[in-house]
Amino acid sequence: MSEATVRAAIKALLESVTGIGTVHDYRRTSRSLPTILQLMRSGGTVNGWQIYREKMPTGRDSTHTVRKEHHFRIDGIYELDDSAGSEKTFQALIDTIFTKFLTDQTLGDVVINTDPL
């Protein structure tokens, strides 16, 4: 499957998670930290995610078919409020993302398999 199709499937899966915040399907950059934080805002707090491909190893199998592996990275940033214990909320969000990938290992039949996060 194409990189764009896999990326879109990852984005859709992330967006299905309650409380996920803003999901960008590419790495956001800026020379300004306040600009980056603004890009990652959702509902008045910093809660954002970005998806990007880190590498794409390829090889041929016994039938000389070229096989590609898309290795994506998902970075999340979450505004913590110590008095509210929001770090626990962030950890629960990560667990929910893990479970979503575990229960849909083919990303809706877009890929053969996803490795555990």
C-alpha positions, 0 to 999 in steps of 0.5 A: 500500500502507498505511504499516503494510504497507510498514513491516512489509516493511522490518522483515522485510527488515532482520530477515533480515540476519545480525547485524542486532540489534534492529529496532524498527518505530517511533522509540524515545524516552526522556528517558534515554540509558541507556534508549535504549541498553538498547532498542537492545541485542542479545546484550549489545552496542548493536546496534539499528535503528529505522524511521520514516516521515519524509514522504509526498508525494502527487500525482495522475497523468494518470488522477487516481489519487492516488499516495503515496510513503512516505519511511522513515528507518532509523537504526542504532546499533552499539557500537564496540570499537576494539581489535576493529575493530568499525567494519568489522563495522558497515560490512559490516552496512550493505553487507549491508542495502544489498544486501538492498534492492537484490535485493528492490526491491519488498519482496516485492511490497509496493511498486512500487519502492524507491529506492537507500539 
